[in-house]
Amino acid sequence: MNKNIDNRILDSLKNELNRQKNHIELIASENYVSPAILQLNGSVLTNKYAEGYPGKRYYGGCQFIDEIESYGIELAKKLFNADHANLQPHSGSQANEAAYKTLLNPGDKVLSMSLDAGGHLTHGYNINFSGQLYDFVFYKVNRETEEIDYNEVEKLALEHRPKLILAGASSYTKIIDFKRFKEIADKIDAYFMVDMAHIAGLVAGGVHPNPFPYADIVTSTTHKTLRGSRGGIVLCKEQFSKKLDSAVFPGIQGGPLENQIAGKVQALSEASSEEFKQYAQQVIKNAKALADTLMENNIRLIANGTQNHTVIVEVKNSLGVTGKQAESILESIGIVVNKNMIPFDSEKPVNTSGIRLGSAAMTTRGFKEKEFKAVAQIIAKALKDHNDQNLDQLAQEVKQLCDNFPIYTDIKY
């Protein structure tokens, strides 16, 4: 079936499949989608233009597209206890852009977590659209505990009186107290928004508190822990629904990617199952096993551990390497991670003092606590002693773990 694919593309495709099969995937924002989602992403739905929303399209021939998208909206509302859902954002960044357009005017003040403390580029970083369009003030984490100091958040809110308070992060390992954030927002009559891109699957699986009913608007990606097509989603209270839909289309996008939306809908369907709840529970257990074993090897973790799927490792002082170097060492033996800034990092973002690990993808693959403990031991050995002989031996251990848990065995290119 691949005879007409350009050979250069096909070669890279084969190599990427082999890479995914033979690497331990610890990037916290990645996962393995189901074969059903892969099939939908490459289906005939990619041929259809469907500007607008179900029942209100600007093109004909959308009746079956409408059925799929409407089903997904209902699933999302039920899964997250939301009044309204929009499945059309192409990415989490565009989901955030739509949320801001719904609640704010250019120049309005926003209070969010700083990038170095664990926030995201779209949470007000100065060279991102968010930082250029809106006036962001940042809260960090407590220097001692490396956790959110809610008293400090309240102090900043009372001082700066932002129109919007934003909770959510790309590298924060503890449970966020949405109720406390809402109480702070109410004191200054501010909107409250949550970016749950990393934890959406954990919320769906019942192992992390739900941002609703506290948040006015919630954004997320649909890959990561939710294990769906790459893309975004926005949920909100009913009073913001019309403005939100207009912000997405025609505000920031034209035609939605209906093949990707179908994959999102399939993911929402899968996330409604009992199997997914068991998966989410295992994600937490595995992250804790990974964190505990690293700490047993005298490796320092930010905030002294994890309560979600993410583990942030301080490598510069613990192990004498930068995050960039640690990422390279681990990839050389088949473990994929990403360099990551840590709170109050003295290194530049290109190097960093930390790495970020996540348990979601390898939990999907079948790893349990035993395997994650083994992975932690391999990481510790590799970063403490990265001579070629030691790394060669550890690479064999990685390969054996991957061989024990094969993926996508039916896919042939």
N, C-alpha and C positions, 0 to 999 in steps of 0.2 A: 504493500500500500504506500510505500515511501519512495517509489521509483522516480516520482516527479519532483521531489524535494531537491533543491539546489544542494549539490554535494558538500559545499563548504558549510552550509547550515546543518546538513544532516550529520556531518562529522562532529560538529560542536554539540549537537543535540545528544548524540550517542555518548560523547565524553561527559556531558553534564549528568546524564542518567547514571553513568558509572560512578561519577563523583558522589552523587547523592547516595548511591548504594554502599559506597565504601568509606564514607566519612561519618563520624559521630557529630551530629548537628546540634550545637549548643547555642546558636544565635537565638536570643530570647524572642525575637520578632518573627521567627520562621517556624514552619510546621510542614507536615506532609498531608496534602488533601486526599480525600477518598477517590477511588477510581471513578465514582459517579460524578464527582465535581470536575475531574480532569476531562471526562467525556462531554459534560455540558459546556465547559470553557471552549472546547473545540467543535461545538455543534453548529448546525445551520442557523442558530439564533444570532450568530455573528453577522449574518447578512441583512438583518432587519433594522431599519431606522425607526425610532419611536419617540421623537421629541414630544414632550408633554408628560401626562400622567394617565394611569388607567381610566378609560372612559372619556378622556379629554386629550386626545393625541392630535398632532398636526400632520400626521400621515395616515393613509388608509392601511388596511391589512394588519391591524395590531390586535385583533381579538384574542389571539393565543398568547401573545406577549403580555397582554393585560391580565390574563388568567394567572400566569406565573408570577408577575410582579405583585398583583393583589394578594396572592397566597403568601408571598414573602412578607408583605406589610403586616398581615394578620399574625403570622408566626412571630415576627419581631416584637410586635406590641404585646403579645401574650407572654413571650419568653422573658421580656424585661419589664413587664408591667407598665408600659408606656401608653400615653394617649394617642400618639401619632408617630409614624415612622416613615423615613425617606431612604430608599435603598439606592439612589442614583449616584451619589458622589463617587468619582473615579478613584479617590484615594482618601486616606485619613486627613491629609493636609487640606484637601478640598472640602471635606466634611467640616473641618474647623473653620475654614474660610466662610462657608455658608452659615455656620452658627454665629460667627461674629457679625455677618451682614444682617442676620435676623435680629440681633439684640443691640447692636451698636451703630454709631455713626463714626466716620473717620475722626481721629483725634480724641475719642473717648478713652477714659482711663480704665485699665484692667490690672488686677492683682493676680499674679501667677507664680509658679515655681520656676526659679532660674535654671538655665540650661546646665550649669555645672553642678547644681544640687540634684538634678535628675529630671528636669523638665524637658520639653521638646522644642525643636526649632520653631514650630508654629505657635509656641506659647510666648512669643514676643522677642525672639532673638533679633538683634538689630539689623541684620542683613536679610532677614526673612520678610515676606509681605506683612506679616502680623506686626512686627516691630516697626515697620515703616508707615503703616496705616493707623496704628493705635498707640496710645501712650501707656506703656506697660511699666508697672512697678513690681518688683520681685521679692518673694519670700524665699529663704533658703532652708536649711535644716540646722538643728542644734549642733554646734561644733563637737560637743561631747558625745551625745547619743546618736548623732547622724540621722535623726528622725525629725519629722515635722514638729515644730513647736507651735501649737495652736494659739498659745497666748501671744506669741510674736506675730502670727498671722492677724489676730484680732487687733493688735496694736497698730500694725501697718494699715489695716482696713480703716480704723478710726482716724488715723492721721491723714491718709490720702483720699479716702472716700471714693473708691473706684465705682464705676457703673456696673462692672462685672467682676466676680471672683471666680477663678478657674482652678479646679483641682484635677489631678491626673498627672502622670509622668511616663517617661520612657525608661527610666532606670531608678525605681524606688521599690524597696523590697518589703515594706511593711503595709499592713492594711490601712487604708485611708478612712478617716472618720468623717463620712459625708454629713452626718447629722450636725457635727460641730461646725463644719464649714457653712452649712445652711443657717445655723444660729448666728454666726458672724455676719453673713450676708444680710440677714434680716435686720440686724442692728443699724445698718446704714442704708437699708432699702435698696440693696444691690441685687442684680441677677446672680444666679449661681449656675455655673456650667461645669460639667465633668467630661474629661477626655479619658474614656476607659479603653483605649485601643489595646493596651497590653492585657488587661484583666477581663475583657468581655466574656471569654470562654469560662473563666472562673466564676463570674457572676451568673452566667447561664447554667453552670453546673452546680450552683448553690454553695460554693466554697469561699465566696467573697461577698460582702454586703453589696446590695443593689443600690446604685445612685438614686433611683426613684424610691420614694416620692419626693426626695429632698431637692433634686436638681430641676431647674427650669428646662434645660436642654442638655443632651448627652450625645457625644460623638464617639465613634469607634472606627477602627479598621475591622475588616471581616476575615483577615487571615490570622496570624498570631495564634493566641490560645483558642479563638473561635473556630479555627481550622477550616476556613472557607476560601473562596476566590479572593485574590488580592483586590481590595477596594475599600470604600468607606460606607458609613451609614450614619444617619442622624435621627435621634429620637427626641421628642419634646412633649411638653404639656399642650393640651388642645388649643390654648389661647395663642400659641405661636405657630400653629400648623400652616396656615395660609402664607404667612410671611416667610417661613422656612422653605416651603415648596417653591415660592417665587425666587428666593435667594439661590437655590440650586439651579432651577431652570425657570426663566432664562438668565438668571443673575450671573452665574459663573460657568455654566455648561450649556452645550447644545444637546445632541443626541446621546442618550444613555447607552452604556455597553450592555446590551441585554443578554449576551452570552455570559458575561461576568456576573450579572445580576442573577441569572439562573443558578450559577454556582453559589452565590450568596444564599439564595433561597434553599438550596439543598443543604448547605451548612446549617442554616437555622432549623431545618427539619431534623437533621442529625443531632443538633444540640438540644432538641426537645426530648431525646430518648433517655432511657435509663442507662444505657451503655455510656453515653456521654457524661452523665453524672459520675459514674465510676471512673471514667478517664480523668475528669477534673480533680477528683479526690486523689488519684494517683499522681497527678502533676504536682500537687502540694507535697505529698509524701516523698516524691523523688527529689524535689528541690531541697527539702530539709535533709535528706540523706546525703546529697551532694555537699550542702553547706556544712553539715556537722563533720563530715569526713575531712573536708579541707581544713576546718578549724583544728581538728585533731592532729593535723600535720603542721600546726603552728603557722598557718596562713591566715592573715587578717581579712575579715569580711566587713564591708561597710554595714553599719547598723547591727553588727554582731549576729548576722544570720538573715533568715528570710521567713516571710509569712505568705508568699505567693510563689510564682514560677521562676522568679529572677534571683540570681546571686551576683553580687558585685564584689569582685576580688581586688584588694589593694595589693599590687605587685611590686611597686617601686621600692618601698621600705621593707616589705616582707621577704622579697625574693631577689631584689637587686636588678630588676629588669623593668623597662617601660612597658606600658600596655601594648604598644606597637610591636616591641620585641617578643612579648609573651604570645601575642596573636600569631606571629610568624613561626615561633617554635612549635606551638601546638598544631598549627596547620601542617607543618612538616611531618607530623606523625598521624595525621588524619582526624584531628579534632578541630572543628571550626567554631571560633568564638569571635567577638569583636572587641577591639580596644575601646575603653570607655573612660570618660572623665569621672573623677570622684569628687565629693564635696571638698571645696577649698583646695582644689588641685593646683599644684605648683608647676605642673607640666603643661605645655601647649596642647590644644585639641588634636594636633597631628600625631602626638606621641602618647599622651595621657599617663596617669599613674595607676590605672586600673583596667580590668577586663570585665565584660558582662557575660554571664552564662545564663542559660534558660533550660528548663526541663520539659517544655511542651512537646517539641518534635520527637525526641527520643522516647517519651512516654507513648506517643502515638505508635511508634515503631515497636513497642512492647517491653521496653526497659522498665524494670521495677527497682526497688531500693538496692538490691544486691548489685545490679549492674551500675547504678549511679555511684555507689560506694567504690566500685572498681574504677570507674572513670575518674573519680576524685583522686584516687591513689595514683593513677597514671599522670594526671595533671601535675600533682605535687612532685612526682619523680622527674618529670620532664623539665619543669621550671626550676627545680633545684639543681639538676645536673643534666645539662643539655650537650654532653659530648656525643659524638656520632654513634658510638657503640650502644650507649644507653638509649638514644632515640630510636635506633633501629629495632631494638628489642621491644620498646614500647609501641612502635608502629605495628609490630606483629600482634600485640595484645589488642590493639584497636581493631585490626582486621578481623581477628577472631570474634570479637564482640559483634561486629557488623555482620559477619557470616552467620552468626547464631540468630540474627533477627533480620531476615531478608525483607526487602520492600519491592513493590511493583514488579513482581516476578513474571507477570503476564504481558508486560510491555516489551515490545520488540521494535527496534528502529532499524 
